[in-house]
Amino acid sequence: MLNREIPFLRIIIPLCAGIVSGLWFTPGHSFLIIASLTLITGFAASLFFNRNQTNILFGIVMEISLYICGLLLYANEKNSLSHLDEKPGIYDGTITDYPEEKANSIKIALKLNSVLSGSKSEPVNGSVLIYLSKDNNKRRFLPGDLLKIRLTPRPIVNRGNPYEFDYRFYMENLGIKYSAYASPDDVLGSAGPHKRPLRYKALIIREKIINMYRERGITGERLALVAAMTLGQKNMLDPEQKQAFIKAGVMHIMAVSGLHAMILSLFISHLLFFLKGKLKPLRIIITILLLWSFAFVTGLTPSVLRAALMFSFIWTGKLIRRNVNNINSVLASAFVLILLKPSVIFSAGFLLSYSAVIFIICFYHALYQKICYKTYIADKIWQSAVVTIVAQAGTLPLTISLFNRFPLWFILSNIVIVPLSSLLIIIGCLVPLTYPLKFLSVPFAWLLDRLTGFTEMLTVTISKLPFSSIENIGMTGSEAFLLFIAFITTGFWLTDRKRIRTVIPLSMILAFIIATGVGDISRKRSAEMIVYNTISSPVIGIRTGKRIYIYGNNRESEADVSRHCATARLKIIPVTFKNEISAIKAGDCRILVSNRLNNRIIDEFNPGYVILTGKYPAIEGSVNTRKINSLILAPDVSDYFSIPENIRNTGLVHIVRKTGAFRVAL
């Protein structure tokens, strides 16, 4: 039944499985030869089973083929990024977005075209993040501009802390493997392109629309909110604004995605109500065209393209007048995105967007019909509540795993804020459309400004309610996947108990409980020391069972390890260093934390592990390291600090700043 109604389900699952396998396995030439011969043999053998109504062998071979296709697609994407030498070079590239201004520098994303090697120019693929120091001569770069610059590329690396966000993997999926610091003198030339590509024109138009808002009197924090909610430009938002929307559970309205596409497509469709009967296909075509026009003016960002493509498939199903399964249309749009960029399945936006939409399509109608309200207002509130509950259920595992928090007032905030944001999006589109007509655009802008302020006020109020969100909760990726499967099987069981046996959701729930229980039990029976790779002062964690003692010099140390503790479900007990030389006793092990080291200190404390702190710790005399298991340089130690050769040659030294966090079982 599912094969006929949702054929893309059979395509998406093995394709994604192959892409995920590519994280650990890269196919070689021998694998490709053996796989090709095996598949050809399998397809040939399946011809003898064509007489049967269902050709099982053909189905199996096809699934394996799709799996291998996913593996090859992801391997090809990974291998397409060039390896750059970590030495000075002259690079030519294209600026892919508006530069982002930082406190002391300007961040530029540069898509590399070539590198000058001797007297020759060699082509390179991939992008680099450039941090260009500020100067008095302010250059204005536009998306699509060509830049020639002297760089020393450095690989983007993680800090190696437990359960940290994999920043290197995230950036690599964006096509960026390197970063570099440069001064204005390193810029050797810049120029506009002969013909600016469409994507960069879209970003420039988006910036012009923001200027239209500004010229019509919308400024400050409200301009930042309008730019985020109508155009998806979140760089202007203050951290406090982001936190308020996150705590209220409505951060999704800041990303131009499925919500915006749905609001606009329904609004346009209702405006064209007079196109009925034989003219209805024209109504759908105009809706799709205007939806893509909106995608263009918002910068053709990945989230916008995803939403526009998804709803285009749904509207196309209506256009061809077939009873198309909406899930199949959604999966078809996902299939196109995966073919274009296989690593998109690891994007948080992709996962959250498709999880929410799939849950809404699968469970909204059945849950909505459970309760019927006769009054119009009550019915609309119930509709909004059902959509919110179902979407939240679909995204809950990912939300907890990725962001380590859960907003408790999400039903209230979405019932109130989403309708307001719908009006805000529509009026936000009307301001630039009526910009030449000042007598229309000024009132629209005034209304947009007031509506934005009211929306922000309500959001801040909800975020400040008691127990607005549960903080510092988390789970691993495997636990989140099992919880997602448990939710979706439970949802199908609740809506169709005849087709879904009770044992299926129960077994998934049991698998999730076992997975979390095994991790908790293993942690209860173990202990370890962690020297975190933090940005500021050193932070040391001593974990005994489910408790972790965090030693640090300031209150910020707890924030540096919160993700680890949330994911591993550890109780944090903060401890402050009192002296420049401190000794920590963990079981039978002694740990010395000091900004200087000599034989007298070693004899006095008899440490198994020594952690040196400070920018330039003092190592006095010829230090006897025979009783020391490891000598750890904390992350606040300067890169220019020189370790005595006799200690460096022992192999006991671990430099946290270079090799990542230090972990050892106690």
Protein Blocks (a to p, Z undefined) as FASTA:
>chain_A
ZZmmmmmlmmmmmmmmmmmmmmmoccdfklmmmmmmmmmmmmmmmmmmmmpmbdfklmmm
mmmmmmmmmmmmmmmmmmmpccddfbddddddddfbdcdddfkbccdddddfbdcehjbc
cddeddddddddddfblcdddehiacdddddddddddehiahiacfklmmmmnopabdcd
ddfklpnbdcddfbdcfklmmmmmmmmmmmmmmmnopacjllmmmmmmmnopaklpcfkl
mmmmmmnopmmmmpccfklmmmmmmmmmmmmmmmghjlmmmmmmmmmmmmmmmmmmnopp
aklmmmmmmmmmmmmmmmnopacdfklmmmmmmmmmmmmmmmlmmpmklmmmmmmmmmmm
mmmmmmmmmpccfbfklmmmmmmmmmmmmmmmmmmmmmmmmnopacfklmmmmmmmmmmm
mmmmmmmmmmmmmmmmmmlmmmmmmmmmmmmmmmmmmmmmmmmpghkbcchiacdfklmm
mmmmmmmmmmmmmmommlmcfklmmmmmmmmmmmmmmmmmmmmmgccddddddfkbcddd
ddehjbccdddfbfklmmmmmmmmmmnopacdddddfbfbdcddehjbccdddfbdcfkl
mmmnopabdcdedjbdcdehjddfklpmbdcddfkbcfklccdfklmmnopaccfklnop
adddZZ
